[in-house]
Structure formats: C-alpha cells, structure tokens
Amino acid sequence: MDWQTPEDTVPSAFITEANAMAVAGKPPATGAWREGDPAGNRQFVSVGPMVLERGGELPAVRVAYESFGTLDETASNAILIVHALTGDSHISGVAGSGHATAGWWSGMVGPGKAIDTDRWFVVAPNMLGGCQGTTGPSSTAPDGSQWGARFPFVTIRDQVAVQLVLSDQLGIARWAAVIGGSMGGMQAVEWAVGNPERLARVALLAAPAQSSADSIAANSVQLEAIRMDPAFAGGDYYDAADGEGPHRGLALARRMALLNYRSPTELNDRFERSWQSGLSPLGGGGRYAVESYLDFHGNKFTRRFDANSYISLVEAMSSHDVGRGRGGTAAALSRATATALVLGIDSDRLFPVSDQEVLALHLPGNIDGDVPHVISSPFGHDGFLIEDRLVGAQITRLLAS
C-alpha cells in the first residue's frame, strides 16, 4: 500500500517494478492544479487583495478549500484543519478527477472517526503560496502570465491572515478547534497567539514555536537543489517550449526532505542493506532498495507539486517565529487562551520533542500541564500522519474538553 500524505509516507513493501512504472515517463513542467483542470471536491472563495507582512501585496487572493459535514445553526461546530508543507485541501476521500491522490488524513477525518464529520463541520483550505487551487506562484498574475519567481515572499502569519478572511467569508466567528501538524502546526500556533478570540481549542502536532537554525539549514539546501536545475530557468518554466520543468531539482529536494521525515530506525529496519536487483553491489549494476525508495517518492512528487510553490512554502516555514515582534516566545504563547494539545513524537528528527516542550511549557491552556503528550512511533516526523490510533485518541481527548 502506498500511503499518500503531505510528507509522502512510505509504502509497506519495497518499491516494485509495477510501482516504478506508475511514475515512468517524463514528468510535467509543473504538478500544480491549473485553471481548466477538474475541480474535484474543491470549493473556491475570493478573499480580495492582501497586504503581506514583509511589505509585498497580492492584488487578489483566491482560496481553494474542501468541507466535510454540516455547519450547525450557530456555527459552533466548525473545525479548521491546516495542512503540512506539501499537502492540500483534499484531507479525506478517494483519488479521482481533480485529486491525484487519496485524502492525506482519511484515517482521522470522517463519520465515526476521531474527527467525526457526523458531529463536526470540517474545513480544510489549501494554504497561500500552495499549488492546488489557492493563489500561489503557479497562479495567473495581473499581466496574464504565471507569477513564478515574482510571487511575493509570504510568511506563516500571511497564510493565517488569509485563513482568517476565509473564516469570515464562511460565517465562522469562532472555530471549535484549529488543528495542524508540522507546517500546519506553525499556522495553528499563530492562530492561537494572534487571534485567541477566534478559537476554543488548538492541536499542535509535531510542530515548533519557531524554526531552528538546523531546520533552516536543511531547508536552504533543498531550495538550492531546485534553483541549480537548469530547467528551473529562474522560475520561468511554465511555458517552456519543450515542456521541460525543474523536476530533477524538485525530486532531489523531496528526497532530501524525506530523510528528515523518517527516523533512522525505521529506514534501517525496513530496508537494511537490501539490494534492489539480483546483481551484487560489489559487481556494479542495480541499486540499494533505500535508494530506489527515495527515487520513487522524489519522482512521484514532481507530478503533484510545483517547484516555485515549494520554494515559497519552505521560505515561509523558515520565517516561522511565533515570538517575532511579540516580546519573545514565552510572552507570545502566554497570549493564547485556547485549550491546547501539544503532541510530539519520540523519533522525530525534523521537529524533535524539545520543540514541543517549549510550546507545552508556555501555553496556559495545555491539557497536559507544562509538558507535551509524546507518542512512541518508529515513523519519525511522519508519525502524526500515520499513527491514527495514537494521534486520534489525543484529538478525541481535546475535542471532549
């Protein structure tokens, strides 16, 4: 089984020849959703012009989102779920027209599940700068061409500002909960600190209060891999005469990222030193199974994502600092009034438990006092996407509070 998530979790078996054929052939210049493509389950809302934190401006912003369940008469049962770096609005459901992959949290969202859509009205937007229907680098600029590298710098706070306007457009004055993991958790903590009156609960899953130098460094080499691809062409590749795009650089960036999404134990136990073909490693030819796994996921990723969008979103992640302009991390977190769940994963090497300890210590409404709830998982950072039972139990506990 090949689980498709924002962090592209691993298949349960080694990559087979049949799987490899699924991504055979030349990738497109961009994997972005484009005007004229099937909308699938997307709904669209125009939120108007946006002035950005760093001083840029977007003359018009559109948000693509999906919703699940029914909003009650008092609009008090609404939950906002914000996705991770390479996710989108398709949080639950099957693959099909307009949706290249199945929902990335289908095990968590739906009737009778931890986030029960028979009870809750769930909204999942594609974030600003994304490439699946919300305004981003692959969107059309006022001059009729794609924004490309001209797309202005956006921050986590800009993305939340867009979600705030979306909330108003949907008639939701206060969310019953805002839930986010990884980059989505960065947005969720910004919600809790910047707009405390707009949410009753918040779930911060495998997320930090600020991006560390270590994570910024990892981000920077991924972006350089994209920019060094000759087909990147300075970000102006959408209408290349040969249809060539920076898929080599984007795939390499994805492979780099995947090493931080998984744990060393999980990779070692799953692949060991297995050889993908019958040829001896010492004799040349063939590949280690873990190399094949990384290549498969890197190449697959280029068919559903956009290189400029990846740059924009990774730069937004690096900008994340909830204490910026607010007197520091502790002072900022003290502003939050929402009942909070802070969840860490013991094998996470992207945002380790020490990051969640900072959040838990300073959030007044943390349901576990001054410590995070830590789950044990071999899957590393991706555990928040895979461990439905463990994570679901904690989400259920939060929503019952």
Secondary structure, 3 states (H helix, E strand, C coil): CECCCCCCCCECCCCCHHHHHCCCCCCCCCCCCCCCCCCCCCEEEEEEEEECCCCCEEEEEEEEEEEECCCCCCCCCEEEEECCCCCCCCCCCCCECCECCCCCCCCCEECCCCEECCCCEEEEECCCCCCCCCCCCCCECCCCCECHHHCCCCCHHHHHHHHHHHHHHHCCCCECEEEEECHHHHHHHHHHHHCHHHECEEEEECCCCECCHHHHHHHHHHHHHHHCCHHHHHHCCCCCCCCCCCHHHHHHHHHHHHHHHCCHHHHHHHHCCCECCCCCHHHCCCCEHHHHHHHHHHHHHCCCCCHHHHHHHHHHHHHCECCCCCCCHHHHHCCCCCEEEEEEECCCCCCCHHHHHHHHHHCCCECCCCCCEEECCCCHHHHHHHCHHHHHHHHHHHHCC
